[in-house]
Amino acid sequence: MDWPTHDPTMPDAGGAGGPAGRPAGGRAHAMELALFLAVHYGRAPGVLWPEYDDPAPAADPYAFPLLARRLALLTRLTVAVLPPTAGRGHGHLLVRQLHGSRTWTLTGPPTGPRGGPGAAGAGERRFRYRLRAGELLYVPDRWTRRTGPAADGSQDAALLLSPAAR
């Protein structure tokens, strides 16, 4: 996919701009996530420690829906906010760890000798990572996912990503 890295029609809540002409505030954060997704979407899991922090506090109920809207504009994906109680079972996910940490174990679909799904002699791809507050994890569709216990008051928020209807 060819995703833009700048959308002049998108409002910038952060002001006229950041250092060295870079966008400020939420726009820079959304653009950084869009570039991250351009690399990982549909390919493999990835972890991002953002250079640009989301300017909205984690407790702000409007912060994640606004980020979802910005990502939809930049990536041309359909982006939906998952309720905190929703399972994280299928689809492309972008998970942001808000508080604490949680271990994620991801298992990719089997690949064969030529990398084709379900080919003879297929092996599993595994990815295990302890996601910490502020980090984001991209989980591709068809990757099974398990999370460890959230003993330390861990809290995350997730976006469900899917191709936009044309």
Buried (B, 14 or more C-beta within 10 A) or exposed (E): EEBEEEBEEBEBEBEEBBEEEEBBBBBBBBBBBBBBBBEBBEEBBBBBEBEBEBBBEBEEEEBBBBBBBBBBBBBBBEBBBBEEEEEBEEBBBBBBBBBBBBBBEBBBBBBEEEEEEEEEEEEEEEBEBEBBBBBBBBBBBEBBBEBBEBEEEBBBBBBBBEEEEE
